[in-house]
């Protein structure tokens, strides 16, 4: 026993409960913008929360609470990379926890964790690329509407929904998707290294979704468990959590419930699109 152990105030510091910051990453991943803003998940919205969480010097780790059906591959990568930059700079491990869903871009966010945990019934995976839209060329023809588009550059009017789909446009989109998909696969393999169980009978990279239990078997996550339970097991029953979340936009804070009709309409459209994104996973 050293002389330091005899100092009475040392015990107070030893008994101090560890504080773990928890950054909530929830929602559809999309670029910032629009009248309302703040309803989607993007780097500009979570940058402040990430900075604040990693700035807690005494924190033994930073936790991520993830609940996202995916979205923009660029914003997914930006958020992921910022987390990894801060983890390296502050020398803190990152623990990622999947709540309902970490699919597609949501799983890309989970890959920012040094370890990933999920509930047995969480939805994990969807490692693929998708593009969807509508074609209205026959509808406007029946209405006697003529579509007039003047552009420079053969690909400028690619996949115009008011014109018949052209094979060369589909081929160009297919090439773009393959490139993004390959980058996604490389990223998963780089982050999960030898933890992936390949080859997998369902194919890990075919856009399949897995329950948390199956994802653990496949090596997409490290184990099953909830945020509070795992952190208590890791850092003791006295561990305290501090939640950090994306900031609401300045406009939303000012308007509160008194929203202009145009803003209400945008929120309605946004809600429909968000509902569609979640419904792909039965939620």
VENCORZI-V898193 format. One record per helix or strand of 2 or more residues. SS is the DSSP state (@ for helix, = for strand). FROM is the first residue (numbers start at 1). TO is the last residue. If there is no record, write none. Layout:
ss->(SS | SS)
from->(FROM | FROM)
to->(TO | TO)
//
This chain:
ss->(@ | @ | = | @ | = | @ | = | @ | = | = | @ | @ | = | @ | = | @ | = | @ | @)
from->(3 | 10 | 19 | 43 | 61 | 73 | 93 | 105 | 115 | 123 | 137 | 167 | 209 | 212 | 223 | 227 | 240 | 250 | 261)
to->(6 | 14 | 26 | 54 | 68 | 90 | 103 | 110 | 118 | 125 | 142 | 195 | 211 | 218 | 224 | 235 | 244 | 255 | 279)
//
